[in-house]
Amino acid sequence: MERKKYNANVWYRLFKVYVGFLHNNLLYRKFHVVNPENVPEEGVPLLIVSNHQNCLNDPLGVVFSFKDRKPNFIARADIFMVHPLANKILRALGLLPAFRQGFEGRSMLKNNTQTFSVAQKELLDGRTVMMFPEAGHQNKRWLGNFSLAYTKLVFQAAELSHFEKEIFVLPSCNHYSKYDGFQTDFLIKFGTPVSAKPFYDLYKEQPRKAQIALNEEVRKQIKDLMLDITDLSNYDAIDFIRNTYGEVFANENGFKSNHLPDRLLSDKILCERLEDYNEQFVYDSATKYKRLLARFGLTDKQFDRQPKKLLVAGRFILLLLLLPLWIVSLVPNILIYTFPKVITRKMTDKMFRSTMLIGSAVFLTVPLLYGGLFLTLSLVFNIFVALAYLLVSPLLILFAWYYYQRLRYLYSDIIFLRLRRKEPFRRLKQLRTSLYSRLNEVKNRHISQQL
């Protein structure tokens, strides 16, 4: 029995190394873990509670925040029903199904008893469990309402120990530079652990009141950690301003605009000021500017870069010279990029795109493509050539992606150069100048109010 347990642990570690390499180096350009010192030492009963914005990628971020710890996750039950094999894999990874009345139906709620029983035992044994109390991922950067199920889990586990075990709830947030795509940035940020022990006496007398009190403290921390855009009626305009003017705002306020932890802090300040200012003209101008950029195929950054003909010509020649290498690197990797898009094309929930990208890479495209290439190269040449190719393959994957991005930028810069002397472009530039001027007023008004 001991040998079986040891082998299972070894297989989990090997699988984690494999997925971690794809997650931390290929899917994401940079993966940040902020405040890891706030995580209690292993052996302390710990429930991690987080906002939920990107399906399976959110819990994966927590998994790779820890070196050795294996958290258990309570996740939406429908992902366990995709296929019996998926059910086995997810459970082996430490995921437990949560059945929801609005999704799986009222008749399925009874199955939560077993899930909660396993999670309570994990907590009392000094292990880590994670829950997403929004009970579903959001499709925007805002914090939804919390279910009190996680507080019920904490207090029921404490009750099983006769309130002798001190159980901690650790607020956490996840934040993405972009929700989907390749080579983006991802951040996990931990708050301050909240002990449930001070609420035990209240729970004995008024359970619901204790649950609400604990939830208020935890939810407040998560809201403070994350970017929470509350004005949903103007969300698209605010988010567009954050992605464009936000870079200028960050740099002028002492933040590093290309460093996601810094950018999160800066974006929080900017979005709060926009919501305080609440100027509809700004939102309308941003919406119009965004629409015109998309219509012309331009980006906001081009107005700051001001592409030059000579430099654009030089980049064209360089990309032309590198074209054969791109073709060589793209041929075996094209399915890694395109397969998730084909699968998710008809999905209404866009938050599954990134999950499908990492999921298909882990279980399908990478093993099949590179397993097949390894066997082919071993037979045609030898095993050393095959191993050498596998070693350089991550660089080829990245090269293929970045070449494609530079190709897109080149095409956009050519459009910029063609349009910059024309009247529609002048109107676009004037609209940007007017918008940025009003946004500077937002920034300066706040400074004058502080003085």
Stockholm file with secondary structure:
# STOCKHOLM 1.0

chainA/1-451         MERKKYNANVWYRLFKVYVGFLHNNLLYRKFHVVNPENVPEEGVPLLIVSNHQNCLNDPLGVVFSFKDRKPNFIARADIFMVHPLANKILRALGLLPAFRQGFEGRSMLKNNTQTFSVAQKELLDGRTVMMFPEAGHQNKRWLGNFSLAYTKLVFQAAELSHFEKEIFVLPSCNHYSKYDGFQTDFLIKFGTPVSAKPFYDLYKEQPRKAQIALNEEVRKQIKDLMLDITDLSNYDAIDFIRNTYGEVFANENGFKSNHLPDRLLSDKILCERLEDYNEQFVYDSATKYKRLLARFGLTDKQFDRQPKKLLVAGRFILLLLLLPLWIVSLVPNILIYTFPKVITRKMTDKMFRSTMLIGSAVFLTVPLLYGGLFLTLSLVFNIFVALAYLLVSPLLILFAWYYYQRLRYLYSDIIFLRLRRKEPFRRLKQLRTSLYSRLNEVKNRHISQQL
#=GR chainA/1-451 SS CHHHHHHHHHHHHHHHHHHHHIIIIIIEEEEEEECGGGSCCTTSCEEEEECCCSTTHHHHHHHTTCSSCCCEEEEEGGGGGSCHHHHHHHHHTTEEEECCTTTTCGGGGGGHHHHHHHHHHHHHTTCEEEECTTSSCCSSSSCCCCCTHHHHHHHHHHHHTTTCSCCEEEEEEEEESSSSSSSEEEEEEECCCEESGGGHHHHHHCHHHHHHHHHHHHHHHHHHHSCCCCCGGGHHHHHHHHHHHHHHHHHHTTCCTTSHHHHHHHHHHHHHHHHHHCCHHHHHHHHHHHHHHHHHTCCTHHHHHCCCHHHHHHHHHHHHHTHHHHHHHHTTTHHHHHHHHHHHTTCSCTTHHHHHHHHHIIIIIHHHHHHHHHHHHHHHSCHHHHHHHHHHHHHHHHHHHHHHHHHHHHHHHHHHHHHTTSHHHHHHHHHHHHHHHHHHHHHHHHHHHHC
#=GC SS_cons         CHHHHHHHHHHHHHHHHHHHHIIIIIIEEEEEEECGGGSCCTTSCEEEEECCCSTTHHHHHHHTTCSSCCCEEEEEGGGGGSCHHHHHHHHHTTEEEECCTTTTCGGGGGGHHHHHHHHHHHHHTTCEEEECTTSSCCSSSSCCCCCTHHHHHHHHHHHHTTTCSCCEEEEEEEEESSSSSSSEEEEEEECCCEESGGGHHHHHHCHHHHHHHHHHHHHHHHHHHSCCCCCGGGHHHHHHHHHHHHHHHHHHTTCCTTSHHHHHHHHHHHHHHHHHHCCHHHHHHHHHHHHHHHHHTCCTHHHHHCCCHHHHHHHHHHHHHTHHHHHHHHTTTHHHHHHHHHHHTTCSCTTHHHHHHHHHIIIIIHHHHHHHHHHHHHHHSCHHHHHHHHHHHHHHHHHHHHHHHHHHHHHHHHHHHHHTTSHHHHHHHHHHHHHHHHHHHHHHHHHHHHC
//
